[in-house]
């Protein structure tokens, strides 16, 4: 282990992740299903997204290893009008009271079924 650390120190600033991270601050909601516990849900903001993971700001520590569903409001719309959501599922890798990191196992960009009032509030924001 010590040798690995020395070898990595030779390449400062080199990215070791397999997938590129994209800094995106998107409003989102999540639902965590811990084993043998009550499900948790909340809202937050994404920090970065990659093909294999998502980091986001949250207001509580989430149980490591728990299954999680994340729905982020995508900044583009379908056909210029219908809001899109990026829906992801995966597992909480690490978390504290400020941020969480999730290993994404599935992802899907889909049109959101919204009420008229939600649609109007989103339209005003754009």
C-alpha positions in Angstrom: 0.0 0.0 0.0 2.8 2.4 0.9 4.5 1.8 -2.6 1.2 2.7 -4.3 1.0 6.0 -2.5 4.6 6.8 -3.5 3.9 6.0 -7.1 0.8 8.2 -7.2 2.7 11.1 -5.7 4.8 11.2 -8.8 1.8 12.3 -10.9 0.2 15.2 -9.0 -3.1 16.3 -10.3 -3.6 13.2 -12.5 -7.2 12.1 -12.6 -7.6 8.5 -11.5 -11.3 8.2 -12.2 -12.5 6.1 -15.1 -15.3 8.5 -16.1 -15.1 12.2 -16.6 -17.0 14.3 -14.1 -19.1 17.2 -15.2 -19.8 20.0 -12.8 -23.6 20.5 -12.8 -25.7 22.2 -10.2 -29.2 20.8 -10.7 -32.1 20.8 -8.2 -32.8 17.2 -7.2 -34.7 15.0 -4.8 -33.7 11.6 -3.4 -35.1 8.6 -1.6 -32.8 6.2 0.3 -33.9 2.7 1.3 -31.7 1.5 4.2 -31.8 -2.2 5.1 -34.2 -2.8 8.0 -34.9 0.9 8.5 -37.4 3.6 7.6 -36.8 5.1 4.1 -35.3 8.6 4.0 -36.1 11.3 1.5 -34.9 14.8 0.8 -33.9 17.4 -1.6 -30.5 18.7 -2.6 -28.4 20.0 -5.4 -26.0 18.0 -7.6 -22.3 19.0 -7.5 -21.1 16.8 -10.3 -22.3 14.0 -12.5 -20.4 11.2 -14.4 -21.5 8.1 -16.2 -20.9 6.1 -13.1 -21.7 8.4 -10.2 -23.2 11.6 -8.8 -22.2 13.9 -6.0 -24.7 16.1 -4.4 -25.3 18.5 -1.5 -27.7 17.2 1.2 -28.7 18.2 4.7 -28.1 14.9 6.5 -25.7 11.9 6.5 -27.1 9.0 4.4 -26.4 5.4 5.4 -23.4 4.0 3.5 -24.3 1.1 1.2 -28.0 1.9 1.1 -30.0 1.8 -2.2 -30.8 5.3 -3.4 -33.1 6.8 -6.1 -32.1 10.3 -7.4 -34.2 12.5 -9.7 -32.5 15.6 -11.0 -34.2 18.3 -13.0 -32.4 18.3 -16.4 -31.7 21.8 -17.7 -33.1 21.1 -21.3 -36.7 20.3 -22.3 -38.2 17.8 -24.7 -39.8 19.4 -27.7 -38.9 22.7 -26.2 -41.7 22.5 -23.6 -41.8 19.3 -21.6 -39.4 19.3 -18.6 -36.9 16.4 -18.4 -35.7 14.5 -15.4 -32.5 12.5 -15.1 -33.5 9.5 -13.0 -30.7 7.5 -11.4 -30.5 4.5 -9.0 -27.5 3.2 -7.2 -25.8 2.9 -3.8 -24.5 5.5 -1.3 -20.7 5.2 -1.3 -20.0 7.9 1.3 -21.9 10.7 3.0 -21.7 13.3 5.7 -24.1 16.1 6.7 -23.1 18.2 3.7 -22.4 16.0 0.7 -23.0 12.4 -0.6 -21.4 10.3 -3.3 -23.4 7.7 -5.2 -22.4 4.9 -7.4 -24.9 4.9 -10.2 -26.1 1.6 -11.5 -28.9 2.8 -13.8 -29.8 6.1 -15.4 -32.6 7.3 -17.6 -33.5 10.7 -19.1 -37.3 10.9 -19.2 -40.1 13.4 -19.6 -41.5 14.5 -16.2 -45.2 14.1 -15.6 -45.9 17.5 -14.0 -49.0 19.3 -12.9 -49.9 22.6 -14.6 -48.7 24.7 -11.6 -45.3 23.0 -11.5 -44.9 23.5 -15.3 -45.8 27.2 -14.9 -43.3 27.7 -12.1 -40.5 26.0 -14.1 -41.4 28.1 -17.1 -41.0 31.3 -15.1 -37.6 30.1 -13.8 -36.3 29.7 -17.4 
